[in-house]
Amino acid sequence: MAADATKLTDGIKLFSSHISSNKNSISSSSIILPFIGYGTYKLKKETVRENTLEAIRRGYRCIDTAFIYGGETTEKQVGLAIEDAIDEGVLTNGRQDLVVITKHWRKYHGYDKTNECLRLSLKRLQLDYIDLWLMHWPGPAWTTMNRRKDLIAEHGPWHYAVHFKDELPKIRAETYRAMEDAVKSGKVKSIGVCNFTIKHLESLKKTATIWPPAVNQIECHPLNFFAQKELVEYCKKEGIVVQAYSSLGGQDAEKKKPVVTNLSNTPPVMKLAEETNRTPAQVLLRWGLEKNFVLVPKTSSKERMIENAEALNFSLSSEQIDRLEIQLHHALTEAAKVEDKDIQSMARLCWRNDPLRDLLFE
Ligand SMILES: NC(=O)c1ccc[n+]([C@@H]2O[C@H](COP(=O)([O-])OP(=O)(O)OC[C@H]3O[C@@H](n4cnc5c(N)ncnc54)[C@H](OP(=O)(O)O)[C@@H]3O)[C@@H](O)[C@H]2O)c1
């Protein structure tokens, strides 16, 4: 249970069962995924190496990165930080003390392209295996990140997709097949997904031979929990660990909106922090631990690395948790009224510029 953890090495055992043709589980591999890891999204290019090394020095044993982060430069810097940590003797047993997570990028959907993506990730990280490899996005592959809003407004969000909408479940299954083969070849210890809805998971289940995916990494914090509840329940039922990202409100939130500009600065979070004698960030992280999520907060500050790890050392009551969710939901409802916007989409703070961020595709 995440709520019982006290150290940054404490974590949850991941299981990936290999399913035989008669659908019986025939074997399983496992790793311990720390309840709190270190997120590397939007770390400055020139400081990724130092920040990541510092996080390892301060006890973090899980690093979450991705093929695409830093315009495809972050993995290389993370790899160098791991090398530095080993050279410094910070990791008692070397590389095996760390859980390294990276993510397949959506430009590489399909069997062969997925293999190529993995080859590049391993090369950039300078590692011979990845502990947890996640499919970053259920599709589609975009030709470019710099999409023109006017063209999307005219032709719809599928304008830039490389693959047709109807092809997606099939190509996603092919991506996953390559990921399964990577487990079999030992290049990857465990596989999972990100940003998958119940529909995406149900469709993947039809062809998967490794089920469940060990993890579904999704945006989840007390502001959007109401919208994620059903998915969280589904993951629990299927044995998929929920890894919540943007626990502190993320880095992509719309700057103008008062309720979502900075989750830490919202009155309900600040009040609860005062009441518990903790910081707002600790309250937000503790909320996630009480929900049994695994977390990957990002910070570029050494002090905040320690502050965030301290979320392991207190608790919130179920009354405090419910109150926080209710108060934030109320604030969001009021803000949605003022802005005349849909509360569901306002509750998502990430992938702000992505026209498909609401994931309403099969
Ligand atoms: N799979 C996906 O699609 C996906 C999407 C988004 C994120 N992620 C992963 O999840 C990780 C975390 O999410 P995130 O980076 O979006 O945001 P986050 O963890 O919610 O952090 C948001 C901001 O909070 C600040 N912060 C950190 N600790 C703090 C503290 N103690 N007090 C006050 N502010 C604090 C950080 O700024 P400072 O650096 O200035 O401290 C950071 O910019 C990412 O780094 C990435 O690894 C995955």
The ligand as an SDF file (V2000), in Angstrom:
LIG
                    3D

 48 52  0  0  0  0  0  0  0  0999 V2000
    2.7310   10.2440  -19.5310 N   0  0  0  0  0  0  0  0  0  0  0  0
    2.4330   11.5030  -19.7760 C   0  0  0  0  0  0  0  0  0  0  0  0
    1.7280   11.8260  -20.7300 O   0  0  0  0  0  0  0  0  0  0  0  0
    2.9540   12.5530  -18.8300 C   0  0  0  0  0  0  0  0  0  0  0  0
    2.4660   13.8650  -18.9280 C   0  0  0  0  0  0  0  0  0  0  0  0
    2.9530   14.8080  -18.0260 C   0  0  0  0  0  0  0  0  0  0  0  0
    3.8990   14.4490  -17.0850 C   0  0  0  0  0  0  0  0  0  0  0  0
    4.3800   13.1650  -17.0330 N   0  0  0  0  0  0  0  0  0  0  0  0
    5.4250   12.7750  -16.0480 C   0  0  0  0  0  0  0  0  0  0  0  0
    5.0120   13.1920  -14.7590 O   0  0  0  0  0  0  0  0  0  0  0  0
    5.9850   14.0510  -14.1990 C   0  0  0  0  0  0  0  0  0  0  0  0
    5.3350   15.0560  -13.2710 C   0  0  0  0  0  0  0  0  0  0  0  0
    4.3620   15.8310  -13.9320 O   0  0  0  0  0  0  0  0  0  0  0  0
    4.6260   17.3380  -14.3680 P   0  0  0  0  0  0  0  0  0  0  0  0
    6.0680   17.4970  -14.6770 O   0  0  0  0  0  0  0  0  0  0  0  0
    3.6560   17.6800  -15.4120 O   0  0  0  0  0  0  0  0  0  0  0  0
    4.2580   18.2280  -13.1350 O   0  0  0  0  0  0  0  0  0  0  0  0
    4.2220   18.1900  -11.5470 P   0  0  0  0  0  0  0  0  0  0  0  0
    4.9670   17.0630  -10.9610 O   0  0  0  0  0  0  0  0  0  0  0  0
    2.8100   18.3900  -11.2160 O   0  0  0  0  0  0  0  0  0  0  0  0
    5.0630   19.5260  -11.2090 O   0  0  0  0  0  0  0  0  0  0  0  0
    4.5990   20.7800  -11.6000 C   0  0  0  0  0  0  0  0  0  0  0  0
    5.4780   21.8900  -11.0930 C   0  0  0  0  0  0  0  0  0  0  0  0
    5.4640   21.9100   -9.6550 O   0  0  0  0  0  0  0  0  0  0  0  0
    6.6780   22.4720   -9.2010 C   0  0  0  0  0  0  0  0  0  0  0  0
    7.0090   21.8450   -7.9030 N   0  0  0  0  0  0  0  0  0  0  0  0
    7.6120   20.6670   -7.6590 C   0  0  0  0  0  0  0  0  0  0  0  0
    7.7350   20.4420   -6.3470 N   0  0  0  0  0  0  0  0  0  0  0  0
    7.1980   21.5230   -5.7330 C   0  0  0  0  0  0  0  0  0  0  0  0
    7.0440   21.9090   -4.3910 C   0  0  0  0  0  0  0  0  0  0  0  0
    7.4410   21.1140   -3.4030 N   0  0  0  0  0  0  0  0  0  0  0  0
    6.4430   23.1000   -4.1180 N   0  0  0  0  0  0  0  0  0  0  0  0
    6.0130   23.9050   -5.1010 C   0  0  0  0  0  0  0  0  0  0  0  0
    6.1490   23.6030   -6.4080 N   0  0  0  0  0  0  0  0  0  0  0  0
    6.7390   22.4190   -6.7220 C   0  0  0  0  0  0  0  0  0  0  0  0
    7.7270   22.1770  -10.2280 C   0  0  0  0  0  0  0  0  0  0  0  0
    8.4840   23.3580  -10.4710 O   0  0  0  0  0  0  0  0  0  0  0  0
   10.0380   23.4580  -10.0410 P   0  0  0  0  0  0  0  0  0  0  0  0
   10.7990   22.6060  -11.0030 O   0  0  0  0  0  0  0  0  0  0  0  0
   10.3370   24.9090  -10.1890 O   0  0  0  0  0  0  0  0  0  0  0  0
   10.1410   22.9880   -8.6150 O   0  0  0  0  0  0  0  0  0  0  0  0
    6.9520   21.7590  -11.4810 C   0  0  0  0  0  0  0  0  0  0  0  0
    7.2230   22.5820  -12.5620 O   0  0  0  0  0  0  0  0  0  0  0  0
    6.6820   14.6510  -15.4130 C   0  0  0  0  0  0  0  0  0  0  0  0
    7.9010   15.2660  -15.1230 O   0  0  0  0  0  0  0  0  0  0  0  0
    6.7730   13.4370  -16.2910 C   0  0  0  0  0  0  0  0  0  0  0  0
    7.8580   12.6330  -15.8720 O   0  0  0  0  0  0  0  0  0  0  0  0
    3.8990   12.2270  -17.8840 C   0  0  0  0  0  0  0  0  0  0  0  0
  1  2  1  0
  2  3  2  0
  2  4  1  0
  4  5  1  0
  4 48  2  0
  5  6  2  0
  6  7  1  0
  7  8  2  0
  8  9  1  0
  8 48  1  0
  9 10  1  0
  9 46  1  0
 10 11  1  0
 11 12  1  0
 11 44  1  0
 12 13  1  0
 13 14  1  0
 14 15  2  0
 14 16  1  0
 14 17  1  0
 17 18  1  0
 18 19  2  0
 18 20  1  0
 18 21  1  0
 21 22  1  0
 22 23  1  0
 23 24  1  0
 23 42  1  0
 24 25  1  0
 25 26  1  0
 25 36  1  0
 26 27  1  0
 26 35  1  0
 27 28  2  0
 28 29  1  0
 29 30  1  0
 29 35  2  0
 30 31  1  0
 30 32  2  0
 32 33  1  0
 33 34  2  0
 34 35  1  0
 36 37  1  0
 36 42  1  0
 37 38  1  0
 38 39  2  0
 38 40  1  0
 38 41  1  0
 42 43  1  0
 44 45  1  0
 44 46  1  0
 46 47  1  0
M  CHG  2   8   1  16  -1
M  END
$$$$
